[in-house]
């Protein structure tokens, strides 16, 4: 089973550390990677995540040095290797136009405003990871302890038994 990664992209070191800390409970099943720019995030995806596994969820700030977060999320959506990743914008500064662009062109799955509530952020990431796993994986059992167990169990119950047809 190849690992499913969570990627956090945030240019402020204290904020990035807080996001990683808040998402640490997922690390048992979902390795966390962090980047402070879109360019660094691209390198992490190319050199660390894709050679080892899949990109499951991206939590990304909008205001980044160089390329902004929405442009980065759009680029991920346009790459077939990362298009299925669930994209979450975590920002205080994305205007309406940038948010609409992310929704329309990056298939943004959720917007979380800064400052965020850690429980809310974990709930959003848990839901997005659950959606990713249910869509992309065939063996859901390893994720029951970390994700939305009720949704995974329901999906398992819906599977036909061997020999049913």
C-alpha positions as CSV (number, residue, x, y, z in Angstrom):
1,X,0.0,0.0,0.0
2,X,1.5,3.3,-1.1
3,X,1.2,6.1,1.4
4,X,-1.3,8.9,0.9
5,X,0.3,12.3,1.7
6,X,-0.9,15.5,3.2
7,X,0.9,18.6,1.9
8,X,0.8,21.9,3.8
9,X,1.9,25.1,2.0
10,X,2.3,28.2,4.1
11,X,5.1,30.9,4.0
12,X,4.9,32.0,7.6
13,X,7.0,29.6,9.7
14,X,4.9,29.9,12.8
15,X,1.7,29.4,10.9
16,X,3.1,26.4,9.0
17,X,4.2,24.8,12.3
18,X,0.7,25.3,13.7
19,X,-1.0,23.7,10.7
20,X,1.4,20.7,10.9
21,X,0.9,20.4,14.6
22,X,-2.9,20.6,14.2
23,X,-2.8,17.8,11.5
24,X,-0.3,15.6,13.4
25,X,-3.0,13.1,14.5
26,X,-3.3,12.0,10.8
27,X,0.4,11.3,10.5
28,X,0.1,7.7,11.7
29,X,-1.6,6.8,8.4
30,X,-0.9,9.9,6.2
31,X,2.6,11.3,6.1
32,X,2.8,15.1,6.3
33,X,5.0,17.2,4.1
34,X,5.4,21.0,4.4
35,X,6.6,23.7,2.1
36,X,6.9,27.5,2.4
37,X,6.5,28.4,-1.3
38,X,4.7,27.0,-4.4
39,X,8.1,26.2,-5.9
40,X,9.2,24.3,-2.9
41,X,5.8,22.5,-2.8
42,X,6.2,21.5,-6.5
43,X,9.7,20.0,-5.6
44,X,8.2,18.1,-2.6
45,X,5.5,16.7,-4.8
46,X,7.9,15.8,-7.6
47,X,10.8,14.4,-5.5
48,X,9.2,13.1,-2.3
49,X,5.5,12.4,-2.7
50,X,5.0,11.0,-6.2
51,X,8.0,8.6,-6.2
52,X,6.6,7.1,-2.9
53,X,2.9,7.4,-3.0
54,X,-0.1,9.7,-3.7
55,X,-1.0,13.3,-2.9
56,X,-4.3,13.0,-1.0
57,X,-4.9,16.5,0.5
58,X,-3.3,19.9,0.0
59,X,-3.8,22.6,2.6
60,X,-2.6,25.8,1.0
61,X,-2.4,29.5,1.8
62,X,-3.2,31.9,-1.0
63,X,-0.6,34.6,-0.3
64,X,2.8,33.0,-1.0
65,X,6.1,34.5,-2.2
66,X,6.3,34.1,-6.0
67,X,3.4,32.1,-7.3
68,X,0.2,32.4,-5.3
69,X,-1.6,29.5,-3.7
70,X,-4.6,29.5,-6.1
71,X,-2.3,29.2,-9.1
72,X,-0.4,26.4,-7.5
73,X,-3.7,24.5,-6.8
74,X,-4.8,25.0,-10.4
75,X,-1.5,23.6,-11.6
76,X,-2.0,20.5,-9.3
77,X,-5.5,20.1,-10.9
78,X,-4.1,20.2,-14.4
79,X,-1.5,17.5,-13.7
80,X,-3.1,14.0,-14.0
81,X,-0.8,12.7,-11.3
82,X,-2.2,15.2,-8.7
83,X,-5.6,16.1,-10.1
84,X,-7.4,13.8,-7.7
85,X,-5.9,15.4,-4.6
86,X,-8.4,17.2,-2.4
87,X,-7.6,20.9,-2.2
88,X,-8.2,23.1,0.8
89,X,-7.5,26.9,0.8
90,X,-6.5,28.1,4.3
91,X,-6.1,31.8,4.1
92,X,-7.2,35.2,5.4
93,X,-6.4,37.1,2.3
94,X,-7.9,35.4,-0.8
95,X,-10.4,37.8,-2.4
96,X,-13.6,36.7,-4.0
97,X,-12.1,36.5,-7.4
98,X,-9.2,34.3,-6.3
99,X,-11.6,32.1,-4.4
100,X,-14.0,31.7,-7.3
101,X,-11.0,30.9,-9.6
102,X,-9.9,28.2,-7.1
103,X,-13.4,26.8,-7.0
104,X,-13.8,26.8,-10.8
105,X,-10.3,25.8,-12.0
106,X,-8.7,23.9,-9.1
107,X,-11.8,22.1,-7.9
108,X,-11.3,23.6,-4.5
109,X,-13.0,21.3,-1.9
110,X,-13.0,23.6,1.1
111,X,-12.1,27.1,2.2
112,X,-10.9,27.6,5.8
113,X,-10.4,31.2,7.1
114,X,-7.5,32.2,9.3
115,X,-7.4,32.2,12.2
116,X,-8.8,28.7,12.1
117,X,-10.2,26.4,14.8
118,X,-7.9,23.3,15.1
119,X,-10.9,20.9,15.5
120,X,-12.6,22.4,12.5
121,X,-9.4,22.1,10.4
122,X,-9.0,18.5,11.4
123,X,-12.7,17.8,10.6
124,X,-12.3,19.3,7.2
125,X,-9.1,17.3,6.5
126,X,-10.7,14.1,7.8
127,X,-13.7,14.5,5.5
128,X,-11.5,15.3,2.5
129,X,-9.1,12.4,3.2
130,X,-12.1,10.1,3.6
131,X,-13.5,11.2,0.3
132,X,-10.1,10.7,-1.3
133,X,-9.6,7.2,0.1
134,X,-13.2,6.1,-0.8
135,X,-12.6,7.3,-4.4
136,X,-9.0,6.2,-4.9
137,X,-8.4,3.1,-2.8
138,X,-9.9,-0.3,-2.8
139,X,-8.9,-1.4,0.7
140,X,-10.5,1.0,3.2
141,X,-10.0,-1.0,6.4
142,X,-6.5,0.4,7.3
143,X,-8.1,3.9,7.5
144,X,-11.0,3.1,9.9
145,X,-9.1,4.4,13.0
146,X,-8.2,7.7,11.5
147,X,-10.9,8.7,9.1
148,X,-14.7,8.9,9.2
149,X,-15.2,5.3,10.2
150,X,-19.0,5.4,9.8
151,X,-18.7,6.4,6.1
152,X,-16.0,3.8,5.4
153,X,-18.0,1.1,7.2
154,X,-21.1,1.9,5.2
155,X,-19.1,1.7,2.0
156,X,-17.7,-1.7,3.1
157,X,-21.3,-2.9,3.8
158,X,-22.4,-1.8,0.3
159,X,-19.7,-4.0,-1.4
160,X,-21.0,-7.2,-2.9
161,X,-19.9,-10.4,-1.2
162,X,-17.6,-12.7,-3.2
163,X,-19.8,-14.9,-5.5
164,X,-22.7,-12.4,-5.5
165,X,-23.5,-11.2,-8.9
